[in-house]
């Protein structure tokens, strides 16, 4: 999977909790996409965002009368997509690998955020320790230095 795939929190949520992860796994594959306006688009997926907006290249647009129109690049908004047909060469393992990679990145980012102690956090922790020591001294558990 490309390192250029970066998703914000909302996009990650959609990818992990909806079928928005399927087009992400199909990046680089040639697909046929049926649209709500009775047209179809065939092409290779280049990029996908977390809201299922899909960018394709080497595209053939097929209208409802069967006429074909060629495009170098084509952007599909998620609202216009009715159905995505999976290519025959698509392996389920690719789908699982993409999800595992995205999940791993998310967990690593969370761990990095936990590891970072900001000055505010450090001051709060120091103040918390001081308060606990004062309470212990008041209750006679510790002797004052």
HELIX and SHEET records of a PDB file:
HELIX    1   1 UNK A    9  UNK A   17  1                                   9    
HELIX    2   2 UNK A   20  UNK A   25  1                                   6    
HELIX    3   3 UNK A   78  UNK A   80  5                                   3    
HELIX    4   4 UNK A   92  UNK A  115  1                                  24    
HELIX    5   5 UNK A  119  UNK A  138  1                                  20    
SHEET    1   A 5 UNK A  68  UNK A  76  0                                        
SHEET    2   A 5 UNK A  54  UNK A  62 -1                                        
SHEET    3   A 5 UNK A  40  UNK A  48 -1                                        
SHEET    4   A 5 UNK A  30  UNK A  35 -1                                        
SHEET    5   A 5 UNK A  81  UNK A  85 -1                                        
END                                                                             
